[in-house]
Amino acid sequence: MSELLYAIVGHDVPDSLPLRRELRPRHLDHLRALQDEGRLIAAGPRPAVDAIDPDAAGYAGSVVIAAFDNIDDARAWADADPYMLGGVFERVDVFPFVRALPA
């Protein structure tokens, strides 16, 4: 894999759960495109409470770690995410990420 890794951290708006549920299929399709290209390392939601299933508490955001050619490409991918376009995320932070383990 020649691309660099980036951590993409989405921060949900308050009471995002109904929007998340509505937009989840499109969000997952956006992620699957990265997976199909072999660029997705990990992805998942950040529960708003200390639980695997936060139920009505919902989610505080999401984290994606994936390979991109550069930070601008990573930001463009994040900006095109249905959660960002649909108003689930109030903002998305993109950081370079160096995987130390597993090697």
Secondary structure as UniProt FT lines:
FT   STRAND          4..12
FT   TURN            14..15
FT   HELIX           17..36
FT   TURN            37..38
FT   STRAND          40..47
FT   HELIX           55..57
FT   STRAND          59..68
FT   HELIX           71..79
FT   HELIX           82..85
FT   TURN            86..87
FT   STRAND          89..97
//
